[in-house]
Amino acid sequence: MGATLPIQPTPVHAWSQIHMRFALSTLSTIAVASVALGQEYPDPNPVPQPDGTNLWYVGNNTQYPVIQDVLDVLSDGDEVVVREGLYVESLHIDNNEVTLRPFFTGTTDANGDLTTSFDSVSFLNPTEGFNNDNGYAMKLEGGRGTYIGRPRQFTELSNGLDVLTRITPRDSATYEALSDPVIVPNVSPTSGFGFRSRSLDDVAIWSHSGKGTFSNVGIESESGLGGGIMVTGSDNQTSFVDATLSYLFATGNIHEESGEPVCVVNVTGDHSTRPTFTNCTIAYCDAAAYGIVYLNGCDTQWDSCLITLNEARAANGTIMAKKGRGTFIGCVFSDNKSGRGTFYWDANGSLPTDEYRFNNGFFRDNETVTSLYGGVAWVDHDDASGGNPQLMMSSMCLGSNNGFSFPNPTEPEDSYLETDADYAIHTPYMPEYRIGADNFDCIGLNSLEGPNPDLNNDGNVDEFDLDTLYTLLGMCRTDLDASGEIDFNDLLNVLVEFGDTCE
């Protein structure tokens, strides 16, 4: 057996420290309790969950009116439910696998039918008070597996199984369950949070080396001033899903905390800065020197996004890129006004393997200040004249940009003239851009004479035109029930019809 250490008496000064700590702890408990005076519900709060995590109710008329107080003490895997209201805080999240969502409630009609809905919750960055000048309404750092807005579609259990996420609608006053839990894909409308910025040097959301997901969020500026999303830092894998950015006015003022210009969307970093944007809309926004979307040195992916009706004639482009690379799949760029190109890329300093790729999307009815060049794209690359193209267009509908049709090949006898295609896409490369699947003209798709069924202008009406139509409608073939989700119901539709013949 080892030797037993002698028990040392506790010095008097140590007892004083212990008493002081106890007193401070007691004061903290009294402070929290004082906030809860008069708050019967919810009880308890937080609510222990079977998996060992906690569910917290925060915000107005709860024991935790200051949301950051809970964000500072919660554990990985906890769920935070925000009650209806406008919250003027600079919230900071760095926990993993946290869900932050609005309160889920419902109303019952005369027939006893329940209509469920999320509470309306908005976050506004403060311009005065204890957390003024933080420059954001919400900041995400790290946050692996964290979901903000709409909860995750599936919940992974401790045994590794994935089950559909279910949330229970509750009475707004008593917190009693109004029905059995509802699976998240069936929640209608699938709304989330609203975020607002309200000064020219602030943004609504800042992700610095973030790894979480913002889903079903709306982003605007208060009184028309401020930026939308700022993404910075290495190893950034933030995902933005069903985000709508509208009526933002971003002049490119410097964001004091990050040192970067404030834009509607600014992604600045290196090749490990790789946020994704899915089913996002950017509309009715104004920008100055850095454009509506500014991509600096990063690697972004955009899927099924709509960028429309934006004003950026004071900038080189609606989408402005500097070095870096990116991919746009199924995206629509329409009715935007820019300086030199709807997509403008300063490729100086880029790697030879850097490339911007546009696949299965639309450039339509965009304008530049020249009313001639760059209706689709303009690339500056000083040391790459005649070099390998680093811009790709594949199965893109390109029409009525600066009023020009596409394509319009030059006849041999007119080879000294630039074609409409040359006007629309201007680069120093040879050839000017790479072509994957054939691109086509989309002028007349909405003509009063009725749409041409040969949507991709390849001379045939076939399954490829159907693919084009699905892209135009923001749908895909495998979403058989047109629910917006590719899920078990689509598989069930296939199994029911399996073995039948098409008539």
HELIX and SHEET records of a PDB file:
HELIX    1   1 VAL A   12  ALA A   36  1                                  25    
HELIX    2   2 ILE A   67  LEU A   71  1                                   5    
HELIX    3   3 VAL A  184  ASN A  186  5                                   3    
HELIX    4   4 GLU A  222  GLY A  224  5                                   3    
HELIX    5   5 ASP A  382  ALA A  384  5                                   3    
HELIX    6   6 PRO A  412  ASP A  414  5                                   3    
HELIX    7   7 ASP A  420  ALA A  424  1                                   5    
HELIX    8   8 GLU A  463  LEU A  472  1                                  10    
HELIX    9   9 PHE A  488  GLU A  497  1                                  10    
SHEET    1   A13 VAL A  47  PRO A  48  0                                        
SHEET    2   A13 ASN A  54  VAL A  58 -1                                        
SHEET    3   A13 GLU A  79  VAL A  82  1                                        
SHEET    4   A13 THR A  99  PRO A 102  1                                        
SHEET    5   A13 TYR A 147  GLY A 149  1                                        
SHEET    6   A13 THR A 213  SER A 215  1                                        
SHEET    7   A13 SER A 239  VAL A 241  1                                        
SHEET    8   A13 THR A 276  THR A 278  1                                        
SHEET    9   A13 ASP A 299  ASP A 303  1                                        
SHEET   10   A13 ARG A 325  ILE A 329  1                                        
SHEET   11   A13 TYR A 356  ASN A 359  1                                        
SHEET   12   A13 LEU A 391  SER A 394  1                                        
SHEET   13   A13 ARG A 434  ILE A 435  1                                        
SHEET    1   B10 GLY A  85  VAL A  88  0                                        
SHEET    2   B10 VAL A 121  LEU A 124  1                                        
SHEET    3   B10 PHE A 193  SER A 197  1                                        
SHEET    4   B10 GLY A 218  SER A 221  1                                        
SHEET    5   B10 THR A 244  SER A 246  1                                        
SHEET    6   B10 THR A 281  ALA A 283  1                                        
SHEET    7   B10 LEU A 306  THR A 308  1                                        
SHEET    8   B10 VAL A 332  SER A 334  1                                        
SHEET    9   B10 PHE A 362  ARG A 364  1                                        
SHEET   10   B10 CYS A 397  GLY A 399  1                                        
SHEET    1   C10 LEU A  91  ILE A  93  0                                        
SHEET    2   C10 TYR A 136  GLY A 142  1                                        
SHEET    3   C10 VAL A 203  GLY A 210  1                                        
SHEET    4   C10 GLY A 227  THR A 232  1                                        
SHEET    5   C10 VAL A 265  THR A 268  1                                        
SHEET    6   C10 VAL A 293  ASN A 296  1                                        
SHEET    7   C10 GLY A 317  LYS A 322  1                                        
SHEET    8   C10 GLY A 341  ASP A 346  1                                        
SHEET    9   C10 ALA A 377  ASP A 380  1                                        
SHEET   10   C10 ILE A 425  HIS A 426  1                                        
SHEET    1   D 2 PHE A 104  THR A 108  0                                        
SHEET    2   D 2 LEU A 114  PHE A 118 -1                                        
SHEET    1   E 2 PHE A 154  GLU A 156  0                                        
SHEET    2   E 2 ASP A 162  LEU A 164 -1                                        
SHEET    1   F 2 ARG A 166  ILE A 167  0                                        
SHEET    2   F 2 VAL A 182  ILE A 183 -1                                        
SHEET    1   G 2 PHE A 249  ALA A 250  0                                        
SHEET    2   G 2 ASP A 286  ALA A 287  1                                        
SHEET    1   H 2 ILE A 254  HIS A 255  0                                        
SHEET    2   H 2 GLU A 260  PRO A 261 -1                                        
SHEET    1   I 3 GLU A 311  ALA A 312  0                                        
SHEET    2   I 3 LYS A 337  SER A 338  1                                        
SHEET    3   I 3 GLU A 367  THR A 368  1                                        
END                                                                             
